[in-house]
Each structure stands twice: as C-alpha cells, then as structure tokens.
Amino acid sequence: MRLPSVLSRFSAAVGALASTATGAGRKAQTVKPLKVPTTAQSRASYLTKANTDSGRPLSRPDRSLINTDITTYRRGKDTQTIIRDFAVSTPDLSASVDAYIRTAITAGYIAVAKNLDGTFNAEATQALQALLVRLDVLKNYDEGFSNVSSIRSLGEALAKEGRYYGAMALELVLDRARQPVKLQPVSVTTVQFQVTEDGLQPIQKVDDEEVSLDYPTFFYVSVDQDLLTPYASSPLEPALQPILFMQEFMNDLRRIVRRAIHPRIKVTLNGQELLKTMPAQYRESTEKTTEYLNMIKDDVARSINGLAPEDALVVLDELEVEYLTAGNISHDTEMTALKNIINDKISSGTKTLPSILGHGSSSSNIASTESLLFMKSAEGLQFALNNIFSQALTLATRLLGYDVYVEFSYDRIDLRPDSELEAFKAMKQSRVLELLSLGLMGDEEACLQLTGNLPQPGMVRLSGTGFKSNKVENNNPYSNTSQGTLNQNLDSDAPKNPKSGNGGKKGNT
C-alpha cells in the first residue's frame, strides 16, 4: 500500500537536517529518521503469479537461434521485446551492447562521502566503504542462498538496461531496522508512471499486478531524456530497420550461394527417344503420355539428387548431363556496395562507430579517431551509472546517520594498456601528493585517489606538512623522450668560469 505524501515528508525531513560539520575529518551531525519502507517494494520481472504459486522451477528461455529465422522477431509484442530479441540474436547489436558495457564499466571505482559544503568527510567515507563491502562481498549466510549481485555485476545489468531501453532503475532495500541490506535492480520494462497531485508516481506492473514504487528508496535514471514523455527512448531503436534489412540480405545471400555460386547439375531428357520407348498403355491419351514423362523425370531427379560427391554418374543416351555455374557473371561490386550501405546505417543506428563493430577501414588513423569518439559516447552511459549509484548510496549513508552526500565514480575510460598509462599515473600521483603537501587535500582523500582504499591505521598524516616544498622534481614523464624544440637545452655551453691560471687574461697559460 502506498504511503501518502511520502516524497513531501521526505523532503521536509531533509530540509530539517542540521548543518554539516566543516572539517574533513569531523563527523557530520546525525540525520533525523526518514520515513522509508522496511522491506523490498519492487519485484523481479521474471516472478509472476503463475510461477510463484506453482512452486515449480522457473522455465529457461531458449530462442533456438540455430533453427530460427531472426526476421520473425519483427512480430514481437512490443518494441522493447523486439529490441531485446534482436540485441541477443544479431551480431552487430550484440557487439554494440557488449562494447558499451565493457567500455563504460572500468576496472575500479571510487566512492567518497562529502559534507554539504563539498568538503571531505572521513568518518562518513569510512562507513560508506564498510557498507560497500557488505553490499559487494558479505552476504547474510543465515538465509541460505543469496542472489544479491556484486557491484560490478549490478553495474553490468544496469548498463545493459541503459543500452536496451535508455534508462535504468534501482531500489535500495532496507531491513526492519531501516538499514541498507542490498541494491536491487529493477527492469525499466515493468516501470510505468502515473500523474498525481504531487507529480509523477512510479509503479511496477508485473503479471497484471501494480506495485507502488513511490518511495525515496527507488531511483530511476534515463539517458538523453526526451522532455515530451516521462519514458526513456532506446538508443538502439533507430538500428532496428537496418538490422532487419541486413538479416534479409543475409538470407538472400544464403540462397544465392546455394543456387548460383555452387555448381548445379542440369539434366536434359530426350523427349523423342523417350516417346519411342514408351509402353503402349501410356499412348492412349495425352494425359497418360504426360504422366509417363513426369514419372521418368521424377525418377531421374531422385537418382541425381541422391548421389554422393564420390559416386559415379551413369546415364542412358536419352539423358544429357552438364554442370551449371555462374560463369563470368559476377555481382561482387553490387553486393559489396549494398553491404557497406547497410553496415553504415547499422553503425549510425547503434551509435557505435564502424571500427568498433569490425566494419572500419584499414586506416589506423581513422580507427583511432573513431575509438576516441566512441569513448565519448560510452561516457554518457558511465555518467548515468555514476548518477544512480551516487543517489542510492547517498540515501544509504544518510540512513547510517551522516548528513552527507556520496560521489560514486568509475575510473575514467581509457583504452590504452596499463604499461602505457604508467607515466600518466605517475603524473597523477605527483599532483595528488602536491595537493596533500599544501594541505589542499586530506590524507584519506589522497589515499582514496591513489589506491582506492582508506589509509591503514597508524600511518603518518601528511596533509599540510609541506613535505614536497623543498624537493624539485621533474614531473614530466616525456621530458627526456622527445627531441623537439621545447625540450632542447636553451642554456649556453660556454664556460661560466675561467679555466686559465691568470684569470682569463691574454698571455701564456
């Protein structure tokens, strides 16, 4: 049952919070209790009344792609179903989705808690890190099997939703003590919006049942939202027509290969000779004669079609056998041009550049440029993931009693190998240590930036000590690798001190 005016009461509670502490290592004032549900409100979309009441194992979906004409997926019940079926079954859409997921979700992430004035809060960050460990690794072993996803697998599921449908949804599940226990993804295909006096109210519709999601624990983030509708648009929808065209083209090409490219046997029957040897009972009428000739033709066809490649072909003189080939006729140019047009449309529709899908040219410069542009597109998906995780973890940390907000961010996308990035990591380390030395960054924040973890107990605090002020370092990793003008030694090589015994005066030395 929906709680009345939940959002308004939540806003009032947030507005009544005490002001935050200003020091980076000082504990923020506690948050007043929020009116939030004590159990999970959303349901997994695969759980319906039929399969939950039966007690039988859930059916395993099987598209039987080995025996299915993919073009039949165009008759799906709605666009969302069609997108999901095509994204699973077609190579280009599958490659596009996989490329976005693997690119947007980098190897690591950083989550920090900050006071409302933007300063770093060490104690809240420590509580946040402990919470992430519980959500990511530690399960409740007393409850038996747990289907709680890790942060990475959860991010992959949300990223796939973002690519399929242009949005992602997440619920922060609480226990009876109103403490966070897990992050539960919600399929946006089951989410609908209703207009109320207070604005939009999200609901989940599964198996003709409506479940209210009008709670502060439910989060919904869209990518490139259209303001004329509350629902997101799938970034893959423009690719459906080109994908369908490509699949029809491949089906036609398969038939062309079988009928025109592979050699075929042509058998010519000598009608006059067959009529001479035709039995008398078939000479009574034209119909009988036609029946006899068709019978002979069918017998010859069965014999020829039943031959194995290594079998000898033996025929009577009434038959003439020859191989048919395409000869000098070739449509390679037309086929290639048509295929390139379709591939270009698929790349445009999926927002995935040709080199990413394997359709690019052999030019390394073009491939490098396309990779950089693709990274910019993938950053949009990564931003949505950072946004929804930041919102959910902010509420989770506030429920722990800290008046803070959380910044969750995956590592920046970079397609270069780690060995090549070492020089840039050294530059980042030098910059962070310089800020730490000047006191512009706390020890905890610096340690998170460099290692992803909080400092170990007992470590010497270095913030503001000026430990780098008396050191002169060359922070440019490329200072000795280039022979360009900017790295030339501009100092004169002339001797700065006299080398002769008379102080440089003329005369004998």
Beta strands, then each sheet from edge to edge (+ up, - down):
strand 1: 109-115
strand 2: 167-174
strand 3: 180-186
strand 4: 191-196
strand 5: 199-206
strand 6: 209-212
strand 7: 218-222
strand 8: 264-269
strand 9: 319-324
strand 10: 404-410
sheet 1: 1+ 10-
sheet 2: 3+ 2- 7+
sheet 3: 4+ 5- 6+
sheet 4: 8+ 9-
end
